[in-house]
Amino acid sequence: MRTRDENKVCLLHHKAIEMIVREGLDGFGVNKLAKAAGVSPATIYIYFKDREDLIVKVTLHVSDRMLRESLEGFDPDASFEEGLRNQWQNRARYFLKNPLDVEFIEKMRYSHLYDKVAEHMYTTFKDVMGKFYHNAVARKELIPLPFEVYWAVAYAPLYQLIKFHTQEKTFGHKKYTFTEENMEQALQLVLKALKP
């Protein structure tokens, strides 16, 4: 049995992400990936059972990195304002540094394979963020809300600013660049809306 070549695995992950973002899952195949990565299809099967296994493992790899970076320095016992600011800063940093990964996860979120990774992705994240939410509600720093409403208000403004940045424009094709100042301004409005 050949030893695992981590450089090759990284290359396959990167090329798979690029191809799925560009062509979607329907346009993605092992033979096309092999050609793009400059390896034989047999090499791919050394590391992955089949196409689905490859896609699931790449999705897990990207989502693990995304979740790890979003929780960097995060304390679920922190005040609501401090914790939410940390989340915004971490997410903004990751999303701006890794736009291809973010676009890849968005594509995967709407695929039939997402259910195979969703439980793994959210186990730790759900526990940590759930504790943060419940602590903030118990300390009366946060209005109790249904999860979906809380999430929409707490994070959608950040994601929209990042989207404007990645598209490099806003409405009317006005140029836009993400700034810490814009992020803080939006965060202050979100905090005002969510505090009792």
N, C-alpha and C positions, 0 to 999 in steps of 0.2 A: 504494500500500500504506500502511495506517495505521501510525503509529509505535506501538511497544510501550509500553503504559501499565503501569508496574510496580505502581502502586497497585491496578489492576484485577487483575493477575496475583496479587498477595498476597491480595486479597479472594477470588478464585476458589479459591486454595489453602486458605485458612482455612475457607471454606464447604464445600469438598469434604471436608476433614478432619472437620468437625463432622457432616456428613451420613453419612459412612461409619462413623464411630464410633457414631452414633445408630441408623442404619438398616441398616448392613452394605452389602456390595457389591451384593447383589441389589436393595436399595432405592435404589441410587444411579443417577441418570441425568442426562444433559446438560440436558434441559429442566427438571428439578427444580432442578438447580444454578443454572441461569440465573435461575429465578424467585427462589430464595433470595438470590442475589447482586444481584438487581435489574438484570440485563442481558439482552440478547437472546441466544438460542442461537447466532446468527451471530457474536456477539462472542467467544464461547468458542472457536469454530473459527478465529478469528484467531490464537490462541495455542497451540492444541492440534489435532492431526490428527483425533482421535476420542476416545471415552470412555476407551479403554485407554491411549492416549498421555497423557491428562490424569492418570489414576490413577498411571501409572508415574512421570511427572514430579513429581507431588506427593510420592510415596513417596521418590523420590531427593532431593528438596529437604529433606524432614523428616529422612531418615536422614543426609544430609550434615551437617546442622546438629547432629544428635545426636552423630555421631562426632567432629566438630570440637570440640565442647564436652567430650566425654569424654576427648579427648587433650590438652586445654589444660594446659600446664605439665608434661606427662608426659615423662619421660626413660626410654627403654627400658634405659639403662645404670644407672639408679638401683638402690639396694638393693631387695630384694623387698618388705620392709615399707614403705619409702617409696613405691615405685611402686604397690603395692596400695592404700595409704591415699589416694594421689592419685586413683586410679581410683574408689574408693568416694566420695570427696568430690565429684568431678566428676559422677559418675552421679547421686548423691543430689540435688545442686543442680539438674541438668537435669531429672530426673524429677519433682521436687517443683515446679519452676517451670513445667513443660510437660506436665501430666498428659494433656491431650488428644492431643498428639503421640505420647506413649508408648502410649496406648490405640490410636491409629491404626496405629502400627507393629505392635503385637501382632495386630490384625485382619488386616493385610496379610501378616504372616508365615504365616498359614494359608490364603492365597489362591493361586490358580494363577498370579497375576502376580508373586509374590514372586521366583521364579527369574529374572525379567527384571531385577531390581535387586540381587539378592543378591551377584553377583560384583562389581559396581561398589562396593557397600557395604563389602565385606570385604577388598578388595585391600590398601589402605593399612593398615587396622586390623589385618589378619592379619599383615602384615609387622612392624609395630611391636610388637604384643602377642606374636608369636612370638619376636622378639628378646629381649623382656623375660623371657619364660618360660625360654628357653634360657640366658640370662645367669644367672638365679637358680639354675637347676639346676647349671650349671657352677661357680658359686661355693658350691655346697652350702647354699644358703639355702632351697631348695624341693625337696620329694620329687618325683622323676620320676613322673608319672602320665599315663594316657591323657587326651587333651584334654577329653573329656566329663566325666570325674571331676574333673579340676582345675577346670573352669568351674563345675560344680555346687557344689563346696565353696567356691570363691573368691567367687562372686557371689550364689548363691541366698539366703543369709541377709540380705544387703542388700536384695535385691528383695522379700523377704517383709516386712521392716520397712516398706518404702515402700508395699507393698500394704496392710498394716494401716493405715498413715497415710491413704492415699487412700480407703479404705473407712471410715475414722474409727472402726474398732472391731476388736477381736480376738475370740477365742472367747468365747462366753457374752455377746456384745454389750458387752463391756467397752470403754470409750472409750480410744483410743490416739492419741497425737501423736508423730510422729517427733522424736527429739532427737539432738544430736551425741553426747551421753553414751551413749545406747543404741547408736548406730552404732559408737562406739569400743569398747564392750563386746563387741559381736558381732565386730568386726574382730579384736580380740585373740584371741578363741576360734578364728577362722578361721586366723590366723597360727600359732597354737599347733598346730593340726591339720595344717597344710601344711609346717611346718618339720621338717627331719630331726631 
